[in-house]
């Protein structure tokens, strides 16, 4: 018998009793969303200023994406890659032409896309660079976040993520984020790739020094090393460009994308790469039951149309400049640093502020939902469909809480 439990307190207690305690969410229980707004089970309205970690760049329940999902779900949802489906080839072409990459490999989650990139880089190292079997190395960076699989957390520097989960996969070498000299020193004949977030999202919207990504491209060209960028959070318009790497005018060899690829309606991710890199995959070497399924493809196709047709990337650039300028003017004694690119801001608080969570909880009371990261950072990432008036509504509350709490 299924019990109907609707009050927030009862639902939170139910989750605590029957669910694993691997998250520490704010105590708000949502049951509806539209655009930048969400409502809880008791009818209170909030503005979503996290956008599901950039998965809902197109806003909650965008009607065009919902329509695509419903129509496709009523016809055909899954074939697996044992057979072909009519939605897969058109999406591949759309992604290739939109992003400029030769080939697309569809997966489901961001972590799966990263795992795909790791496998591709290693196999390229053995097949193309002739690295000795089992010796391939990938350079990664302190403060990184690329997912939650055991391989991926093995090169995390966050002890909360790693403690108690080893032993980990070898073959990764961490260096300080933003440090070109340290990166060059870490390169060896066995280095097959550098994998990096052009902006560290989970780290707190950490932006490397100007020229860092361009410098990595130069190092990779000089040493026959792949440059693979994780744009699962930073890509698809979040920073005011289709990809964050465009701010430095370079092209990587491969990119991982996800989250906003489906507008938050379905798990869809992809690894994008040039022909030389993607050619390492042959039948049987990699796959996914759900990757590239017709439902996912229909949703992703519609989500990409919304990004481009509604000018959301351009809006992120213009409103992002406005948001950053306004946040930098907040006269709060708690603020240590403001970092941002596009509609993506990290407000770093001083240790004396008592942590970022209490500010997020106070903002929740004000009707604004955002989330702390790494204890001292408030991360702001509204859906890209937000209007200037809605942004002003949020900024009024952010300033009041940061100045009065």
C-alpha positions as YAML, in Angstrom:
chain: A
units: angstrom
residues:
- id: 1
  name: UNK
  ca: [0.00, 0.00, 0.00]
- id: 2
  name: UNK
  ca: [1.37, 3.41, -0.99]
- id: 3
  name: UNK
  ca: [0.82, 6.16, 1.54]
- id: 4
  name: UNK
  ca: [0.08, 9.71, 0.41]
- id: 5
  name: UNK
  ca: [2.51, 11.97, 2.25]
- id: 6
  name: UNK
  ca: [2.43, 15.64, 1.28]
- id: 7
  name: UNK
  ca: [3.74, 17.91, 4.06]
- id: 8
  name: UNK
  ca: [7.37, 18.94, 3.73]
- id: 9
  name: UNK
  ca: [8.31, 17.70, 7.20]
- id: 10
  name: UNK
  ca: [6.69, 14.31, 6.60]
- id: 11
  name: UNK
  ca: [8.39, 13.92, 3.21]
- id: 12
  name: UNK
  ca: [11.79, 14.88, 4.64]
- id: 13
  name: UNK
  ca: [11.32, 12.34, 7.45]
- id: 14
  name: UNK
  ca: [10.28, 9.70, 4.92]
- id: 15
  name: UNK
  ca: [13.39, 10.37, 2.81]
- id: 16
  name: UNK
  ca: [15.61, 10.25, 5.87]
- id: 17
  name: UNK
  ca: [14.18, 6.89, 6.94]
- id: 18
  name: UNK
  ca: [14.28, 5.11, 3.59]
- id: 19
  name: UNK
  ca: [16.96, 6.91, 1.59]
- id: 20
  name: UNK
  ca: [20.75, 6.88, 1.69]
- id: 21
  name: UNK
  ca: [22.21, 9.95, 3.39]
- id: 22
  name: UNK
  ca: [24.63, 10.88, 0.62]
- id: 23
  name: UNK
  ca: [23.24, 14.39, 0.10]
- id: 24
  name: UNK
  ca: [22.67, 17.36, 2.37]
- id: 25
  name: UNK
  ca: [19.97, 19.31, 0.52]
- id: 26
  name: UNK
  ca: [18.19, 22.40, 1.74]
- id: 27
  name: UNK
  ca: [14.95, 21.50, 3.49]
- id: 28
  name: UNK
  ca: [12.63, 22.48, 0.68]
- id: 29
  name: UNK
  ca: [10.47, 19.85, -1.05]
- id: 30
  name: UNK
  ca: [9.55, 20.88, -4.59]
- id: 31
  name: UNK
  ca: [6.72, 19.50, -6.69]
- id: 32
  name: UNK
  ca: [6.38, 21.88, -9.65]
- id: 33
  name: UNK
  ca: [8.47, 24.12, -11.87]
- id: 34
  name: UNK
  ca: [8.07, 26.58, -14.73]
- id: 35
  name: UNK
  ca: [10.79, 28.75, -16.21]
- id: 36
  name: UNK
  ca: [12.92, 30.16, -13.40]
- id: 37
  name: UNK
  ca: [10.26, 29.41, -10.75]
- id: 38
  name: UNK
  ca: [9.56, 26.34, -8.62]
- id: 39
  name: UNK
  ca: [6.90, 25.62, -5.98]
- id: 40
  name: UNK
  ca: [7.10, 23.45, -2.89]
- id: 41
  name: UNK
  ca: [4.52, 20.94, -1.70]
- id: 42
  name: UNK
  ca: [2.96, 23.56, 0.54]
- id: 43
  name: UNK
  ca: [2.50, 26.07, -2.26]
- id: 44
  name: UNK
  ca: [5.38, 28.47, -1.60]
- id: 45
  name: UNK
  ca: [7.00, 29.93, -4.72]
- id: 46
  name: UNK
  ca: [10.78, 30.19, -5.14]
- id: 47
  name: UNK
  ca: [13.17, 31.38, -7.81]
- id: 48
  name: UNK
  ca: [15.64, 28.65, -8.78]
- id: 49
  name: UNK
  ca: [19.11, 30.19, -8.75]
- id: 50
  name: UNK
  ca: [21.01, 26.93, -9.18]
- id: 51
  name: UNK
  ca: [19.32, 25.53, -12.32]
- id: 52
  name: UNK
  ca: [20.08, 21.96, -11.25]
- id: 53
  name: UNK
  ca: [23.81, 22.66, -11.60]
- id: 54
  name: UNK
  ca: [23.14, 24.11, -15.08]
- id: 55
  name: UNK
  ca: [20.98, 21.20, -16.28]
- id: 56
  name: UNK
  ca: [17.95, 23.48, -16.68]
- id: 57
  name: UNK
  ca: [19.61, 26.30, -18.62]
- id: 58
  name: UNK
  ca: [16.41, 26.37, -20.72]
- id: 59
  name: UNK
  ca: [14.25, 26.77, -17.60]
- id: 60
  name: UNK
  ca: [12.01, 24.24, -15.90]
- id: 61
  name: UNK
  ca: [9.63, 22.31, -18.14]
- id: 62
  name: UNK
  ca: [10.25, 24.31, -21.29]
- id: 63
  name: UNK
  ca: [7.12, 23.60, -23.38]
- id: 64
  name: UNK
  ca: [9.02, 22.81, -26.58]
- id: 65
  name: UNK
  ca: [11.21, 20.24, -24.87]
- id: 66
  name: UNK
  ca: [8.29, 18.76, -22.94]
- id: 67
  name: UNK
  ca: [6.34, 18.46, -26.18]
- id: 68
  name: UNK
  ca: [9.25, 16.65, -27.86]
- id: 69
  name: UNK
  ca: [9.54, 14.25, -24.93]
- id: 70
  name: UNK
  ca: [5.81, 13.45, -24.81]
- id: 71
  name: UNK
  ca: [5.55, 12.95, -28.57]
- id: 72
  name: UNK
  ca: [8.54, 10.65, -28.74]
- id: 73
  name: UNK
  ca: [7.58, 8.70, -25.60]
- id: 74
  name: UNK
  ca: [4.27, 7.85, -27.22]
- id: 75
  name: UNK
  ca: [5.99, 6.39, -30.29]
- id: 76
  name: UNK
  ca: [9.34, 4.77, -29.40]
- id: 77
  name: UNK
  ca: [11.56, 5.22, -26.36]
- id: 78
  name: UNK
  ca: [14.36, 2.67, -26.58]
- id: 79
  name: UNK
  ca: [15.94, 0.38, -29.14]
- id: 80
  name: UNK
  ca: [19.41, 0.09, -27.59]
- id: 81
  name: UNK
  ca: [22.29, 0.38, -30.03]
- id: 82
  name: UNK
  ca: [21.64, -3.19, -31.20]
- id: 83
  name: UNK
  ca: [19.36, -1.52, -33.76]
- id: 84
  name: UNK
  ca: [19.20, 1.90, -35.38]
- id: 85
  name: UNK
  ca: [16.58, 4.57, -34.73]
- id: 86
  name: UNK
  ca: [15.46, 7.54, -36.78]
- id: 87
  name: UNK
  ca: [16.25, 10.24, -34.17]
- id: 88
  name: UNK
  ca: [19.92, 9.37, -33.66]
- id: 89
  name: UNK
  ca: [21.53, 10.39, -37.00]
- id: 90
  name: UNK
  ca: [19.87, 13.86, -37.18]
- id: 91
  name: UNK
  ca: [21.02, 14.67, -33.63]
- id: 92
  name: UNK
  ca: [24.58, 13.62, -34.43]
- id: 93
  name: UNK
  ca: [24.62, 15.96, -37.43]
- id: 94
  name: UNK
  ca: [23.08, 18.83, -35.46]
- id: 95
  name: UNK
  ca: [25.62, 18.50, -32.65]
- id: 96
  name: UNK
  ca: [28.52, 18.21, -35.07]
- id: 97
  name: UNK
  ca: [27.52, 21.27, -37.08]
- id: 98
  name: UNK
  ca: [26.67, 23.33, -34.00]
- id: 99
  name: UNK
  ca: [29.87, 22.56, -32.12]
- id: 100
  name: UNK
  ca: [32.34, 22.04, -34.96]
- id: 101
  name: UNK
  ca: [33.49, 18.59, -33.84]
- id: 102
  name: UNK
  ca: [33.71, 15.77, -36.38]
- id: 103
  name: UNK
  ca: [32.17, 13.00, -34.35]
- id: 104
  name: UNK
  ca: [29.69, 12.53, -31.48]
- id: 105
  name: UNK
  ca: [29.39, 9.61, -29.05]
- id: 106
  name: UNK
  ca: [26.14, 9.72, -27.07]
- id: 107
  name: UNK
  ca: [25.95, 8.59, -23.45]
- id: 108
  name: UNK
  ca: [23.57, 9.30, -20.55]
- id: 109
  name: UNK
  ca: [25.23, 11.01, -17.59]
- id: 110
  name: UNK
  ca: [28.11, 13.43, -17.29]
- id: 111
  name: UNK
  ca: [30.24, 10.85, -15.49]
- id: 112
  name: UNK
  ca: [29.69, 8.41, -18.36]
- id: 113
  name: UNK
  ca: [30.83, 11.04, -20.84]
- id: 114
  name: UNK
  ca: [33.99, 11.60, -18.79]
- id: 115
  name: UNK
  ca: [34.64, 7.85, -18.56]
- id: 116
  name: UNK
  ca: [34.24, 7.71, -22.34]
- id: 117
  name: UNK
  ca: [36.78, 10.50, -22.75]
- id: 118
  name: UNK
  ca: [39.25, 8.72, -20.48]
- id: 119
  name: UNK
  ca: [38.93, 5.48, -22.46]
- id: 120
  name: UNK
  ca: [39.31, 7.35, -25.75]
- id: 121
  name: UNK
  ca: [42.40, 9.21, -24.55]
- id: 122
  name: UNK
  ca: [44.12, 6.08, -23.29]
- id: 123
  name: UNK
  ca: [43.39, 4.08, -26.43]
- id: 124
  name: UNK
  ca: [44.59, 6.98, -28.58]
- id: 125
  name: UNK
  ca: [47.77, 7.01, -26.52]
- id: 126
  name: UNK
  ca: [48.39, 3.34, -27.24]
- id: 127
  name: UNK
  ca: [47.20, 3.27, -30.86]
- id: 128
  name: UNK
  ca: [48.44, 6.62, -32.13]
- id: 129
  name: UNK
  ca: [51.22, 7.80, -29.81]
- id: 130
  name: UNK
  ca: [52.56, 4.27, -29.23]
- id: 131
  name: UNK
  ca: [52.74, 4.55, -25.45]
- id: 132
  name: UNK
  ca: [53.76, 1.24, -23.86]
- id: 133
  name: UNK
  ca: [50.77, -0.88, -22.85]
- id: 134
  name: UNK
  ca: [49.40, 0.01, -19.42]
- id: 135
  name: UNK
  ca: [51.58, 3.14, -19.04]
- id: 136
  name: UNK
  ca: [49.32, 5.93, -20.33]
- id: 137
  name: UNK
  ca: [49.00, 8.97, -18.05]
- id: 138
  name: UNK
  ca: [46.41, 11.74, -17.95]
- id: 139
  name: UNK
  ca: [47.15, 15.06, -16.27]
- id: 140
  name: UNK
  ca: [44.31, 16.41, -14.12]
- id: 141
  name: UNK
  ca: [44.02, 19.31, -11.69]
- id: 142
  name: UNK
  ca: [43.64, 20.03, -8.00]
- id: 143
  name: UNK
  ca: [40.08, 21.03, -7.12]
- id: 144
  name: UNK
  ca: [38.62, 19.15, -10.07]
- id: 145
  name: UNK
  ca: [35.16, 17.62, -10.23]
- id: 146
  name: UNK
  ca: [34.43, 15.27, -13.12]
- id: 147
  name: UNK
  ca: [31.93, 12.84, -11.60]
- id: 148
  name: UNK
  ca: [31.42, 10.13, -8.99]
- id: 149
  name: UNK
  ca: [32.66, 6.82, -10.44]
- id: 150
  name: UNK
  ca: [35.54, 5.10, -8.68]
- id: 151
  name: UNK
  ca: [37.91, 5.89, -11.53]
- id: 152
  name: UNK
  ca: [36.96, 9.56, -11.57]
- id: 153
  name: UNK
  ca: [37.07, 10.16, -7.82]
- id: 154
  name: UNK
  ca: [40.49, 8.53, -7.81]
- id: 155
  name: UNK
  ca: [41.96, 11.77, -9.13]
- id: 156
  name: UNK
  ca: [39.83, 14.08, -6.99]
- id: 157
  name: UNK
  ca: [41.54, 16.15, -4.31]
- id: 158
  name: UNK
  ca: [38.38, 16.39, -2.20]
- id: 159
  name: UNK
  ca: [38.82, 14.01, 0.73]
- id: 160
  name: UNK
  ca: [35.05, 13.84, 1.32]
- id: 161
  name: UNK
  ca: [34.76, 12.32, -2.15]
- id: 162
  name: UNK
  ca: [37.67, 9.90, -1.84]
- id: 163
  name: UNK
  ca: [37.95, 8.74, 1.78]
- id: 164
  name: UNK
  ca: [37.02, 5.09, 2.19]
- id: 165
  name: UNK
  ca: [36.52, 4.32, -1.50]
- id: 166
  name: UNK
  ca: [39.97, 3.16, -2.63]
- id: 167
  name: UNK
  ca: [41.95, 1.55, -4.13]
- id: 168
  name: UNK
  ca: [41.77, 3.79, -7.15]
- id: 169
  name: UNK
  ca: [42.63, 3.47, -10.83]
- id: 170
  name: UNK
  ca: [46.23, 4.48, -11.56]
- id: 171
  name: UNK
  ca: [47.35, 6.63, -14.47]
- id: 172
  name: UNK
  ca: [46.40, 10.13, -13.33]
- id: 173
  name: UNK
  ca: [48.67, 12.95, -12.22]
- id: 174
  name: UNK
  ca: [47.27, 16.03, -10.45]
- id: 175
  name: UNK
  ca: [48.87, 19.46, -10.70]
- id: 176
  name: UNK
  ca: [47.75, 22.87, -9.37]
- id: 177
  name: UNK
  ca: [44.85, 24.36, -11.34]
- id: 178
  name: UNK
  ca: [45.89, 27.29, -13.50]
- id: 179
  name: UNK
  ca: [49.62, 26.49, -13.29]
- id: 180
  name: UNK
  ca: [51.13, 26.12, -16.76]
- id: 181
  name: UNK
  ca: [54.67, 25.61, -15.48]
- id: 182
  name: UNK
  ca: [53.60, 22.75, -13.22]
- id: 183
  name: UNK
  ca: [51.66, 21.23, -16.10]
- id: 184
  name: UNK
  ca: [54.67, 21.31, -18.39]
- id: 185
  name: UNK
  ca: [56.84, 19.78, -15.69]
- id: 186
  name: UNK
  ca: [54.33, 16.93, -15.26]
- id: 187
  name: UNK
  ca: [54.41, 15.97, -18.95]
- id: 188
  name: UNK
  ca: [56.24, 12.76, -19.84]
- id: 189
  name: UNK
  ca: [56.51, 10.51, -22.88]
- id: 190
  name: UNK
  ca: [53.57, 8.55, -21.41]
- id: 191
  name: UNK
  ca: [51.22, 11.52, -21.18]
- id: 192
  name: UNK
  ca: [48.29, 10.90, -23.50]
- id: 193
  name: UNK
  ca: [46.00, 13.73, -22.41]
- id: 194
  name: UNK
  ca: [45.34, 16.75, -20.25]
- id: 195
  name: UNK
  ca: [41.79, 16.74, -18.90]
- id: 196
  name: UNK
  ca: [40.51, 19.93, -17.33]
- id: 197
  name: UNK
  ca: [37.45, 22.05, -16.63]
- id: 198
  name: UNK
  ca: [37.92, 25.46, -18.31]
- id: 199
  name: UNK
  ca: [36.09, 26.81, -15.25]
- id: 200
  name: UNK
  ca: [35.80, 24.67, -12.13]
- id: 201
  name: UNK
  ca: [32.09, 24.61, -11.35]
- id: 202
  name: UNK
  ca: [31.80, 22.36, -8.31]
- id: 203
  name: UNK
  ca: [34.98, 23.95, -7.01]
- id: 204
  name: UNK
  ca: [33.08, 27.24, -6.70]
- id: 205
  name: UNK
  ca: [33.18, 28.84, -10.17]
- id: 206
  name: UNK
  ca: [36.98, 28.98, -10.09]
- id: 207
  name: UNK
  ca: [38.35, 30.74, -13.16]
- id: 208
  name: UNK
  ca: [41.97, 30.08, -14.14]
- id: 209
  name: UNK
  ca: [44.37, 32.89, -15.08]
- id: 210
  name: UNK
  ca: [43.83, 34.42, -18.51]
- id: 211
  name: UNK
  ca: [45.75, 32.47, -21.11]
- id: 212
  name: UNK
  ca: [45.80, 29.20, -19.17]
- id: 213
  name: UNK
  ca: [43.60, 27.21, -21.52]
- id: 214
  name: UNK
  ca: [45.38, 28.70, -24.53]
- id: 215
  name: UNK
  ca: [48.69, 27.73, -22.93]
- id: 216
  name: UNK
  ca: [47.49, 24.17, -22.45]
- id: 217
  name: UNK
  ca: [46.61, 24.00, -26.14]
- id: 218
  name: UNK
  ca: [50.15, 25.07, -27.01]
- id: 219
  name: UNK
  ca: [51.70, 22.50, -24.66]
- id: 220
  name: UNK
  ca: [49.54, 19.73, -26.09]
- id: 221
  name: UNK
  ca: [50.52, 20.65, -29.65]
- id: 222
  name: UNK
  ca: [54.21, 20.66, -28.74]
- id: 223
  name: UNK
  ca: [54.18, 17.31, -26.91]
- id: 224
  name: UNK
  ca: [51.65, 15.26, -28.94]
- id: 225
  name: UNK
  ca: [49.11, 15.27, -26.12]
- id: 226
  name: UNK
  ca: [45.33, 15.50, -26.32]
- id: 227
  name: UNK
  ca: [43.50, 18.42, -24.75]
- id: 228
  name: UNK
  ca: [40.14, 17.24, -23.37]
- id: 229
  name: UNK
  ca: [37.82, 19.73, -21.75]
- id: 230
  name: UNK
  ca: [34.98, 18.92, -19.37]
- id: 231
  name: UNK
  ca: [32.20, 21.37, -20.26]
- id: 232
  name: UNK
  ca: [29.35, 19.47, -18.61]
- id: 233
  name: UNK
  ca: [28.55, 22.48, -16.41]
- id: 234
  name: UNK
  ca: [30.32, 25.29, -18.26]
- id: 235
  name: UNK
  ca: [29.12, 24.39, -21.76]
- id: 236
  name: UNK
  ca: [25.92, 25.06, -23.70]
- id: 237
  name: UNK
  ca: [25.67, 28.73, -22.91]
- id: 238
  name: UNK
  ca: [26.35, 28.98, -19.20]
- id: 239
  name: UNK
  ca: [29.36, 31.31, -19.58]
- id: 240
  name: UNK
  ca: [27.99, 33.47, -22.38]
- id: 241
  name: UNK
  ca: [29.53, 31.33, -25.13]
- id: 242
  name: UNK
  ca: [28.45, 27.95, -26.45]
- id: 243
  name: UNK
  ca: [31.61, 26.61, -24.78]
- id: 244
  name: UNK
  ca: [33.82, 28.23, -22.16]
- id: 245
  name: UNK
  ca: [36.93, 27.43, -24.21]
- id: 246
  name: UNK
  ca: [35.75, 29.93, -26.83]
- id: 247
  name: UNK
  ca: [36.69, 32.76, -24.47]
- id: 248
  name: UNK
  ca: [40.34, 31.86, -25.16]
- id: 249
  name: UNK
  ca: [39.94, 31.23, -28.88]
- id: 250
  name: UNK
  ca: [41.15, 27.63, -28.94]
- id: 251
  name: UNK
  ca: [39.83, 24.24, -30.04]
- id: 252
  name: UNK
  ca: [40.32, 21.16, -27.84]
- id: 253
  name: UNK
  ca: [40.61, 17.64, -29.21]
- id: 254
  name: UNK
  ca: [37.61, 16.44, -27.24]
- id: 255
  name: UNK
  ca: [34.83, 17.83, -25.05]
- id: 256
  name: UNK
  ca: [32.35, 16.27, -22.66]
- id: 257
  name: UNK
  ca: [28.85, 17.75, -22.43]
- id: 258
  name: UNK
  ca: [25.68, 16.84, -20.56]
- id: 259
  name: UNK
  ca: [23.23, 18.50, -18.15]
- id: 260
  name: UNK
  ca: [21.68, 21.26, -20.33]
- id: 261
  name: UNK
  ca: [21.91, 18.96, -23.35]
- id: 262
  name: UNK
  ca: [18.44, 17.78, -22.30]
- id: 263
  name: UNK
  ca: [17.13, 20.92, -20.63]
- id: 264
  name: UNK
  ca: [16.76, 18.91, -17.42]
- id: 265
  name: UNK
  ca: [14.09, 16.56, -18.75]
- id: 266
  name: UNK
  ca: [16.12, 13.40, -19.32]
- id: 267
  name: UNK
  ca: [19.71, 12.20, -18.75]
- id: 268
  name: UNK
  ca: [21.67, 12.88, -21.96]
- id: 269
  name: UNK
  ca: [25.40, 13.38, -22.37]
- id: 270
  name: UNK
  ca: [27.95, 13.20, -25.15]
- id: 271
  name: UNK
  ca: [31.64, 13.05, -25.92]
- id: 272
  name: UNK
  ca: [32.57, 15.26, -28.88]
- id: 273
  name: UNK
  ca: [35.88, 14.78, -30.65]
- id: 274
  name: UNK
  ca: [37.80, 15.07, -33.87]
- id: 275
  name: UNK
  ca: [38.03, 12.15, -36.30]
- id: 276
  name: UNK
  ca: [41.53, 11.14, -35.25]
- id: 277
  name: UNK
  ca: [40.52, 10.68, -31.62]
- id: 278
  name: UNK
  ca: [37.09, 9.13, -32.13]
- id: 279
  name: UNK
  ca: [38.45, 6.58, -34.60]
- id: 280
  name: UNK
  ca: [39.94, 4.58, -31.70]
- id: 281
  name: UNK
  ca: [36.46, 3.21, -30.99]
- id: 282
  name: UNK
  ca: [35.51, 0.16, -33.04]
- id: 283
  name: UNK
  ca: [32.52, -2.20, -32.65]
- id: 284
  name: UNK
  ca: [32.52, -3.78, -29.20]
- id: 285
  name: UNK
  ca: [35.04, -1.42, -27.59]
- id: 286
  name: UNK
  ca: [32.50, 0.87, -25.93]
- id: 287
  name: UNK
  ca: [28.75, 1.20, -25.58]
- id: 288
  name: UNK
  ca: [25.63, 2.01, -23.58]
- id: 289
  name: UNK
  ca: [22.17, 0.43, -23.57]
- id: 290
  name: UNK
  ca: [20.45, 3.80, -23.27]
- id: 291
  name: UNK
  ca: [23.05, 6.00, -24.99]
- id: 292
  name: UNK
  ca: [21.59, 7.61, -28.10]
- id: 293
  name: UNK
  ca: [18.10, 6.23, -27.51]
- id: 294
  name: UNK
  ca: [15.31, 7.90, -29.52]
- id: 295
  name: UNK
  ca: [13.69, 9.54, -26.49]
- id: 296
  name: UNK
  ca: [16.99, 11.09, -25.42]
- id: 297
  name: UNK
  ca: [17.72, 12.24, -28.96]
- id: 298
  name: UNK
  ca: [14.33, 13.90, -29.40]
- id: 299
  name: UNK
  ca: [14.72, 15.73, -26.10]
- id: 300
  name: UNK
  ca: [18.31, 16.83, -26.84]
- id: 301
  name: UNK
  ca: [17.34, 18.00, -30.31]
- id: 302
  name: UNK
  ca: [14.62, 20.23, -28.88]
- id: 303
  name: UNK
  ca: [16.85, 21.46, -26.04]
- id: 304
  name: UNK
  ca: [19.52, 22.60, -28.51]
- id: 305
  name: UNK
  ca: [16.90, 24.43, -30.58]
- id: 306
  name: UNK
  ca: [15.74, 26.34, -27.50]
- id: 307
  name: UNK
  ca: [19.30, 27.42, -26.70]
- id: 308
  name: UNK
  ca: [19.90, 28.77, -30.19]
- id: 309
  name: UNK
  ca: [16.45, 29.94, -31.30]
- id: 310
  name: UNK
  ca: [15.75, 31.88, -28.10]
- id: 311
  name: UNK
  ca: [19.19, 33.50, -27.96]
- id: 312
  name: UNK
  ca: [19.95, 32.08, -24.52]
- id: 313
  name: UNK
  ca: [23.71, 32.06, -25.07]
- id: 314
  name: UNK
  ca: [23.68, 35.77, -25.93]
- id: 315
  name: UNK
  ca: [21.39, 36.46, -22.99]
- id: 316
  name: UNK
  ca: [23.83, 34.71, -20.67]
- id: 317
  name: UNK
  ca: [26.58, 37.01, -21.90]
- id: 318
  name: UNK
  ca: [24.67, 40.27, -21.53]
- id: 319
  name: UNK
  ca: [22.83, 39.51, -18.29]
- id: 320
  name: UNK
  ca: [25.95, 37.81, -16.94]
- id: 321
  name: UNK
  ca: [27.91, 41.04, -17.21]
- id: 322
  name: UNK
  ca: [25.09, 42.84, -15.42]
- id: 323
  name: UNK
  ca: [24.87, 40.19, -12.68]
- id: 324
  name: UNK
  ca: [28.62, 40.21, -12.06]
- id: 325
  name: UNK
  ca: [28.77, 44.00, -11.90]
- id: 326
  name: UNK
  ca: [25.85, 44.15, -9.46]
- id: 327
  name: UNK
  ca: [27.19, 41.41, -7.18]
- id: 328
  name: UNK
  ca: [30.61, 43.08, -7.08]
- id: 329
  name: UNK
  ca: [28.93, 46.24, -5.74]
- id: 330
  name: UNK
  ca: [27.35, 44.49, -2.74]
- id: 331
  name: UNK
  ca: [28.85, 46.17, 0.35]
- id: 332
  name: UNK
  ca: [28.94, 43.07, 2.53]
- id: 333
  name: UNK
  ca: [31.70, 42.55, 5.12]
- id: 334
  name: UNK
  ca: [31.39, 38.79, 4.56]
- id: 335
  name: UNK
  ca: [32.59, 38.72, 0.93]
- id: 336
  name: UNK
  ca: [36.19, 37.71, 0.25]
- id: 337
  name: UNK
  ca: [36.05, 37.35, -3.54]
- id: 338
  name: UNK
  ca: [33.61, 37.40, -6.46]
- id: 339
  name: UNK
  ca: [34.25, 35.14, -9.45]
- id: 340
  name: UNK
  ca: [32.09, 34.87, -12.53]
- id: 341
  name: UNK
  ca: [31.62, 34.31, -16.24]
- id: 342
  name: UNK
  ca: [28.24, 34.65, -17.90]
- id: 343
  name: UNK
  ca: [25.30, 33.75, -15.66]
- id: 344
  name: UNK
  ca: [27.60, 31.86, -13.32]
- id: 345
  name: UNK
  ca: [28.89, 33.47, -10.15]
- id: 346
  name: UNK
  ca: [30.85, 32.22, -7.15]
- id: 347
  name: UNK
  ca: [30.64, 34.36, -4.02]
- id: 348
  name: UNK
  ca: [33.55, 33.37, -1.81]
- id: 349
  name: UNK
  ca: [32.93, 34.23, 1.83]
- id: 350
  name: UNK
  ca: [35.47, 34.96, 4.52]
- id: 351
  name: UNK
  ca: [36.08, 32.30, 7.14]
- id: 352
  name: UNK
  ca: [34.57, 34.68, 9.70]
- id: 353
  name: UNK
  ca: [31.22, 34.55, 7.84]
- id: 354
  name: UNK
  ca: [30.41, 31.20, 9.43]
- id: 355
  name: UNK
  ca: [30.01, 29.20, 6.24]
- id: 356
  name: UNK
  ca: [27.88, 29.68, 3.15]
- id: 357
  name: UNK
  ca: [25.04, 27.35, 4.11]
- id: 358
  name: UNK
  ca: [23.44, 29.71, 6.61]
- id: 359
  name: UNK
  ca: [23.24, 32.36, 3.88]
- id: 360
  name: UNK
  ca: [21.62, 29.87, 1.48]
- id: 361
  name: UNK
  ca: [19.10, 28.91, 4.16]
- id: 362
  name: UNK
  ca: [18.27, 32.57, 4.73]
- id: 363
  name: UNK
  ca: [17.90, 33.12, 0.99]
- id: 364
  name: UNK
  ca: [15.50, 30.19, 0.92]
- id: 365
  name: UNK
  ca: [13.35, 32.03, 3.46]
- id: 366
  name: UNK
  ca: [13.42, 34.99, 1.07]
- id: 367
  name: UNK
  ca: [12.17, 32.80, -1.79]
- id: 368
  name: UNK
  ca: [15.49, 32.31, -3.57]
- id: 369
  name: UNK
  ca: [17.12, 28.90, -3.94]
- id: 370
  name: UNK
  ca: [20.87, 28.51, -4.35]
- id: 371
  name: UNK
  ca: [23.41, 26.17, -2.79]
- id: 372
  name: UNK
  ca: [26.72, 26.33, -1.03]
- id: 373
  name: UNK
  ca: [29.78, 24.49, -2.31]
- id: 374
  name: UNK
  ca: [33.04, 23.74, -0.50]
- id: 375
  name: UNK
  ca: [31.69, 25.28, 2.72]
- id: 376
  name: UNK
  ca: [32.52, 28.91, 2.00]
- id: 377
  name: UNK
  ca: [31.16, 29.54, -1.52]
- id: 378
  name: UNK
  ca: [27.66, 30.54, -2.62]
- id: 379
  name: UNK
  ca: [27.13, 29.49, -6.22]
- id: 380
  name: UNK
  ca: [24.70, 31.46, -8.41]
- id: 381
  name: UNK
  ca: [23.53, 29.89, -11.68]
- id: 382
  name: UNK
  ca: [20.00, 30.88, -12.71]
- id: 383
  name: UNK
  ca: [18.31, 29.37, -15.77]
- id: 384
  name: UNK
  ca: [19.37, 31.30, -18.86]
- id: 385
  name: UNK
  ca: [15.74, 32.18, -19.63]
- id: 386
  name: UNK
  ca: [15.74, 34.61, -16.69]
- id: 387
  name: UNK
  ca: [14.64, 38.20, -17.42]
- id: 388
  name: UNK
  ca: [16.36, 41.34, -16.17]
- id: 389
  name: UNK
  ca: [13.41, 42.09, -13.88]
- id: 390
  name: UNK
  ca: [13.65, 38.61, -12.38]
- id: 391
  name: UNK
  ca: [17.39, 39.05, -11.98]
- id: 392
  name: UNK
  ca: [16.82, 42.33, -10.13]
- id: 393
  name: UNK
  ca: [14.31, 40.57, -7.85]
- id: 394
  name: UNK
  ca: [16.97, 38.01, -6.96]
- id: 395
  name: UNK
  ca: [19.75, 40.58, -6.54]
- id: 396
  name: UNK
  ca: [17.67, 42.58, -4.08]
- id: 397
  name: UNK
  ca: [17.42, 39.50, -1.84]
- id: 398
  name: UNK
  ca: [21.04, 38.45, -2.28]
- id: 399
  name: UNK
  ca: [22.27, 41.89, -1.25]
- id: 400
  name: UNK
  ca: [19.92, 42.09, 1.72]
- id: 401
  name: UNK
  ca: [20.95, 38.70, 3.08]
- id: 402
  name: UNK
  ca: [24.68, 39.26, 2.56]
- id: 403
  name: UNK
  ca: [24.53, 42.64, 4.24]
- id: 404
  name: UNK
  ca: [22.11, 41.94, 7.08]
- id: 405
  name: UNK
  ca: [22.81, 38.39, 8.22]
...
